Amino acid sequence: MEFLSRLVLDAPTAVLSWLGRQGTRAVAALIVIGIAMPSIGALLKPFVTEAVFVLLCIAFLRVDAAAFRIYLGRPTIVLAATAWTSLLIPTLFGASYLAFGLKDQSPDLFLALVLQAIASPLMAAPAFAALMGLDATLVLCTMVTSTALLPFTAPLFAYAFIGPALTLSPSALGLKLFAILAGSALVGFTVRRIAGLTAIERQKDRINGFNILVLFVFVAAVMESVAARFLATPMITIGLAALAFVVFFAVLCLTTLLFASAGRERALTLGFMASQRNVGLMLAATGGPCPTSRGCISPSPTSLSICRRYCSNRWRAG
């Protein structure tokens, strides 16, 4: 009896430890499962905001205290990365889309791409960075500062590139972001203080495993309609996938080159963070149907497709 009870208690922790050691392989598996089993994504979609909140709690729980103090004491790289992702990326890409005449040729797609450029980094980016072995603390610090600026920068860029046809509510957006960030920071730092750094480090693999399980909620919801959309409109889906990859790698490469002087790991970390844009949050802020219901998604073929369709309706209505 004692053996069975120990087996019941030890088996889940062993599975979590094993899962936590898989890292990026586990993330790739999550994507495949999310595409192959859309019913799971549909079931988990209502819980994406909660999943992002938990992921942020874990990020604050596991933040590197020494690195955090360094970034706070010498915030140059965080401020520079914030300025790049919050001000320069929207300006550069928005102006490029205008220069290519995309606003006149395909106004709905133009609107979707501008919303993507304006968006802050993905709130799940610290979780992805941790699983990939990147500097999750740097990602977390920059994500928080960039997201804090979003209620001020998003309305300005939206008006500059799109005009009065699209309106953003800074107060509503700011309150939602504050609730998510402040709440997750409070929970993460409280658990960190109670548990202690030694215990957290000792449970590293298990925390990583739990992180992957929570991340699956996010990934499954984002990938839920990918297979169906590909079967329904394969050429459009392939085109949007190609566009998503082009934009992703453009931001990744530009950011990595720009911050190369900070070191290869930091530059790659910031490139990864800047290329993950929170399109879903922008759709929610504009009153549109967010692809993840209430969640936050990265630039993917699915998000661009839904964003494009929604923007088409808003553009014609305006």
Secondary structure, DSSP 8 states (H G I E B T S, - for coil): -HHHHHHHHHHHHHHHHHHHTTTHHHHHHHHHHHHH-HHHHHHHGGGHHHHHHHHHHHHHHT--HHHHHHHHHSTHHHHHHHHIIIIIHHHHHHHHHHHTTHHHH-HHHHHHHHHHHHS-B-TTHHHHHHHTTS-HHHHHHHHHHHHHHHHHHHHHHHHHHT-TTS---HHHHHHHHHHHHHHHHHHHHHHHHHH-HHHHHHTHHHHHHHHHHHHHHHHHHHHTTHHHHHHHSHHHHHHHHHHHHHHHHHHHHHHHHHTGGG-HHHHHHHHHHHHSB-HHHHHHHTT--BTTBT----S-HHHHHHHHHHHHHHHHH-
